[in-house]
Structure formats: structure tokens, C-alpha cells
């Protein structure tokens, strides 16, 4: 019963795999609640920052911050891509990377160069294989990402925009919709997009102390940092949700494979027993 032994080995291997996938499913299920709490706690701050910056962008002021001025010609585009540090989360990263790569190829075809910052080990490893200028990375942020770990790579892109080395800055991440749905999203960070629901002309302006350039530089920098940090939390919640769903699907497929292999094993075993009985009966009749 060499065939039977091989089938039993396969069944044992699939059973061990199912133990791993079930463990990963349970770990992600326990972590997703904490990730969602972090994400939801940060959303009000990010939303209010958008409102404040939207009002500032519509104010009638003589000083125009560089972040608010759209460039007439786009020669180089920057991307901040947020991914996961670990795998086994289905198509979460690949769907996001596919969208970013399509945009990068369009830019390259139009003669526009691309600079990129990778947040997460998967983005770092993926984009090293492409002809893009990888100017910064941030990895191993853990289950409670800290803004301090992101400030460095954010400043790299903000300085590049201020100095005119890039003309547009985009943020790519997975937006958490619900446990079953995570949406690959690419938002424009700079120049500041027009705020919805606000009139394009205003006669009023804010009073800035000590000066508009100092205040706006500080506020707009905090604004960009809040958006990138929120995107990191959204992507973390998406990671655990996608891994939980993927591991549950893998566990279900492993159970089906075990049932199929068990049926094949039983049939092989029955065939072997039938053959042995036939040989015994045939030998007894010959005697």
C-alpha cells in the first residue's frame, strides 16, 4: 500500500497547514478590533484637519504657501505608498501595487519622472524591482504605529516639493471600508486639492501670529503628517481584516482537501483489501 502511505502523508501535511492557517486567522481576529479602535480614534482629528485646511485654502490672503500653489507643468511626481510588513493577507498589497504601477507607467509614458517613498516591507521589496527612484523607506511599524517613525520619510517628500524637485505628491494606501472590503486608494496630497462645499471666493482672511508663513508652514506640515498617519492606521486595519478572511478561506480549502484525500485513501485501501481477498480465494481454489 505504497499509494496509501503517500496519501496519508499528504493528509498529515494538509492538516498541519490547516493548523497554521487557523492560528493566523484567530490572531488576526483578535488584533483587528484594536486596529479598528486606533483607526476610528484618529479619524475625527484627520477630518477636522481637512476642514481647517479647506477654510485656509479658500481665505483671501496675499501670502500663498507653496503647498497651495499648483504647478503649471508636472515634470516629476512623488508617491508615498503604504503597505504591510507581512504577507498572507490575500491580494491586499498586490491590488494596491497594481494601481500604483499603472499610474507610474502613465507618468513615464508622458515623460514624467517618479520618486517614491515605501512604508512597509512589502512595498520596499516590490518597488525595488521597478525603475522608480526609491528615496525613502519606513518598515516594521508594529501593531501601534507611531508618528515619529513616519516623520522622516514624510519630510523627505515635503522638502522635495518645497524645493521644486517634485511637482505633485500622492498618497497610496488601502482604505478600510469593512471587514470584507478594503479599497485601494490614491489621494493627492500636494498641491492641496480644492475643498468640497466651500465657495471659491471669500473676502475674509485669518489673522496670523507671528506671521502667515510660519503658521501655515507648521499647520500644513501637521496636516500632511496626519493624513499619512491615518492612511497607515487604515492600512493596518485592512491588513488584519484581509488576513483573517484569507486564512479562513485557506482553512476551508484545507478541510475540503482533507475530505477529498480521505475519500481517495479509503478507496485505495478498499481496493487493496479486495485484491488481497481475491488472491487468497484464488490461491485456495488452486489448492
N, C-alpha and C positions, 0 to 999 in steps of 0.2 A: 504493500500500500504506500509506495513512494509518493504517488499523487495525493493521497490523503494526508500524508505528513506535510507536504508543501502547502496544501490548503489550510491546515491547522496553523502553520507558521504565519501565513498571510492574515488569518483571522486574529491571531495574537497581536500582530503588528498593527492592524487597524484598531483593535481595542485599546492599545497603548496610545495611539494617535487621538482617539476619542477622549481619553482621559485628559490629555493636554488641552484639547480644544474646549472641553467643558470647564476646565480650570480657568483658562483665559476668559471664557465667557462670564464666569462668576466674578472674576477680578474686575473686569470692565463694568459689569453691572453694579458692583459696589462703588466704583470710582466715578461713575457718570453723574451721580447725584451731587457729589462735591464739586465736580467740574461745572455742572449747571448752576449751582449756587454762586460760584465765583463769577461766572459769566453774567448772570442776572443782576448780581450786586454791582457790577461795573457798567451795565447798560445805561442807567439813569445819568451817570456822570458824562458818558460819551454823548448821549442825546442832548443834554443841556449845553455841552461844549459846542456841538453843531449849531444850536440855536444862537448862542452868543457870537460865534464867528460869522454866522449868516447875517446878523444885525450889523456887526462891524463892517462886513464887506459891502453893505448897502449904505453905509453912512457917507455923507457928503464931506469928505476931508481932502485937504490939499496933499497930505502925505500918502503915498502909495507904497505899501510894503511889497518887497519883491515876490512874496508868496501869493499876492493878489493880482499880479500883472501877468497876463497871458503872453507868451512869446509869439511873435509873428511867424517865425519859422522854426519848425521842430527838426533839429539835427541829431539829437541824442535823447533817448528815453530811459528812465530808470524804473526798475521794478523791485519791490520788496515782496518776496514770496514766502508765505508762512506754510510750513508743512509739519509732519510729525517726526519724532526722533526714532520711533519704532515702526515696524511693519505689521503684517497680519491684520490690516484694517480694510480689507476689500479694495475697491477701486477709489478710495478717498483721495490718495495722493495722485494717482495716475490721471484721474479726471481733471484735477486742477492743473497738473503739469501739461496736459494736452491742450487745455485752453490757453495757457500762457505761451506755449510753444507756437501755437497758431498765430497769436498776436506778434510774437517776436519775428516770425518768418515774414509776416506782412510788413513789419517795420524794415527788416533787412532788404526785402524786395524793393521798397521805396527809397532805399539809400539812407535809412535812419539807423544809427548805431544804438546798441543796448548795453546798459550797465545793470547789474543785478546783485541784490543782497539776498542771501538764503537764510531763513530762520527755520531750523530743524535739520537733522542729519540727512533725511531723505532728499530734501531739496538741494542740499550741498552736494551730495553724491550724484544726483541726477544732472544738474546743470553744469557740472564739471566736464561732462561729455559733449557739451554743445559750444558753439562759437559765440559765447557771450562773455563779457568782461565781468567776472565774479569779484566784486570789490569788497565784500564783507560777509561774514557768517556768524551765526549765533546758534549754538546747539546745546542739548541737554538742559533744557529749562525746567524739567521736573513737573510734578503734579501741581505745584503752585508757582507759576511763572512770576518772576519779579521784574519790575520795570527797569531796574538797574542793569539787568543783563541785556536789555534791548537798546538802551540809550546810545551805546557806541555805534551800532550799525545804522541807527536812525540818523545820528549826527553826520555820518559819512555821506548819506544821500542829501540831507538838508544843506550841508556845506557845498556839495556839488551843484545843487540847484542855485544857491545864492551866488556862487562864483561863475555860474553860466556854463558849467561843464555838462549839465543835463538841462533839458528844456521842459520836461514833464516827468512827474513821479506818480507811479501807480502802485496799488497795494492789492496783492492776490492772496486769497485765503478761502477756507471752506466756511460758509455761513451756516450756523446751526438752525435748522427750521424745526425739526422734531427728531425723535429717536430714529425714525426710518428715513428721514430726508436730510441730506446735507448738500448745500448748493455751492458749487464752485463760483466764486465772485471775484471780479476785478474792479476796484474802485479807483478813481482819480483823486490823488491826494493834493498834488500841486500841478498847475495853479489851482487855487480854491475854486471849486465849481459853484455856479450860482445857486443861491438858497431858494428852495421852493416856497411859494406862498408869500414872498416879500416883493414889494414894489421895486422897480428898477431905479426910481428917483426918490431921493429924500433930501430935505433941506436942513435937517438937523445933523449934529455931529457930537461925538463924545468929547469930554474934557479929559485929556491925558496928563498924568503926573508920574514921573517928571517930564517925559516927552513922548510923542507918539511912537517914534522908532524903538525906544526902549521897551515901552509897554507892549506894543504889537509883536515885537520880536519874542518876548517872553511868552505872551499868550498863545501866539500861533505855534510856537515850538511845543508848548504843553498840549495844544490841540492835536498836532500830528502824533505825538507820543501816545496820547490817549486812544487814538484810532488804531494804531499799530498794536497797542497792548490789548485793546478789546478784540481785535482780529485774532490775536494769539489765544485768548480765552475761548473765543468761538470755535477756533480750530481744535483746541484741546477737548472741548465737549463733543465735537464732531468725531474726533478720533475714538473716544471711548464708545460712542454710540455705534460707529461703523464697525469697530472690532467686536462688540457684543453681537451684532447682527451677523457678521461674517463667521464668527466662531460657532454661533448657534446653527447656522446653515451647514458648517463643516461637521458639526456633531451629528446633525440629522443625516447627512450624506454618509457618514461613517457607520451609523446604525443600519442604514439601508444596505451598505456594502457588506456588513457582517451578516445580515439576514440572507443576502444572496450567496455569500461564500458558505454559510452554514448549510443552505439547501444543496449547493453543489457537493459539499463534503458528505452529506447524508446520502446523496445519490451515488457517489463514488463508493462509499462504504457498503451500501446495499448491493451495488453491482459486484464488488469484491466478494461479499458473502455468498451471493448467488452463484458466482463462479466456483468458489470452493465447494459448495454443496454439490454442484454439478460434477465436479471432478471426483468427489467422494462416491457419489452414486454410480458414476461411470466406472470407477475402479471396482466397486463391489459387484457390479453386473458382470464385469470381465472375469472376476474370480469364480 
